Amino acid sequence: MPQRHVGLFAISVAAEMLSTQVQNLRVYERHGLVEPTRTPGGTRLYSHADIEKLARVRDLLGEGLNLAGITRVLALEAEVARLRTANRRLRQDPR
């Protein structure tokens, strides 16, 4: 598992890093915007990748998008990234 995706930060630490409330992180999780790992006891652990994604969510909220809109934007951004990677691979194929 890449280091970027290893759950390291408890929800309170993640909230502090993002200058938001713990309740907001729970709402974002309920909406499927982030899926932190869980310890065997059920404690949420956020990775660096989760923190980056949540910062993007925070920025999009600041631009006036609602959670449904943010879900769509994040899906489209992921699709663009996937297509760029595929395009890069095709350009490198010697055939």
C-alpha positions in Angstrom: 0.0 0.0 0.0 1.5 3.4 -1.0 2.5 5.6 1.9 0.1 8.3 0.7 -2.9 6.0 1.4 -2.0 4.7 4.9 -4.3 5.9 7.6 -2.3 8.0 10.0 -4.5 10.8 11.4 -7.4 10.5 13.9 -10.5 12.4 13.0 -9.7 15.2 15.5 -6.2 15.7 14.0 -7.6 15.6 10.4 -10.2 18.2 11.4 -7.6 20.5 12.9 -5.4 20.1 9.8 -8.3 21.2 7.6 -9.5 23.9 10.0 -13.0 22.3 10.1 -15.2 20.5 12.6 -15.2 16.8 13.3 -18.9 16.7 12.4 -18.1 18.0 8.9 -15.7 15.1 8.3 -18.4 12.7 9.4 -20.9 14.3 6.9 -18.4 14.1 4.1 -17.9 10.4 4.9 -21.7 9.7 4.9 -21.9 11.4 1.4 -19.1 9.1 0.2 -16.6 11.9 -0.4 -13.9 10.2 1.7 -13.5 6.7 3.1 -11.0 6.7 6.0 -9.5 3.4 7.1 -10.7 2.0 10.5 -8.9 0.4 13.3 -10.2 -2.9 14.7 -12.0 -0.7 17.3 -13.7 1.4 14.7 -11.5 4.6 15.0 -11.3 6.5 11.7 -7.8 7.0 10.4 -7.2 9.5 7.6 -4.3 9.3 5.1 -2.4 12.0 3.4 -4.5 11.3 0.3 -7.7 11.7 2.4 -6.5 15.0 3.7 -5.8 16.3 0.2 -9.2 15.2 -1.0 -10.9 16.8 2.0 -9.0 20.0 1.3 -10.4 19.9 -2.2 -13.9 19.4 -0.8 -13.3 22.4 1.5 -12.2 24.5 -1.4 -15.2 23.5 -3.6 -17.5 24.3 -0.7 -15.9 27.7 -0.5 -16.6 28.2 -4.2 -20.3 27.7 -3.5 -20.8 24.0 -4.6 -23.1 21.7 -2.6 -22.1 18.2 -1.6 -23.8 16.7 -4.6 -22.0 19.0 -7.0 -18.7 18.2 -5.2 -19.3 14.5 -5.6 -19.7 15.0 -9.4 -16.7 17.3 -9.7 -14.5 14.8 -7.9 -15.7 12.0 -10.1 -15.0 14.0 -13.2 -11.6 15.0 -12.0 -10.7 11.4 -11.3 -11.9 10.4 -14.8 -9.8 13.2 -16.4 -6.8 11.9 -14.5 -7.5 8.3 -15.6 -7.8 9.4 -19.2 -4.6 11.5 -19.1 -2.7 8.5 -17.8 -4.2 6.3 -20.6 -3.4 8.9 -23.2 0.2 9.1 -21.9 0.6 5.3 -22.1 -0.8 5.2 -25.6 1.6 7.9 -26.8 4.5 5.9 -25.4 3.4 2.7 -27.1 5.8 2.1 -30.1 3.1 0.4 -32.2 
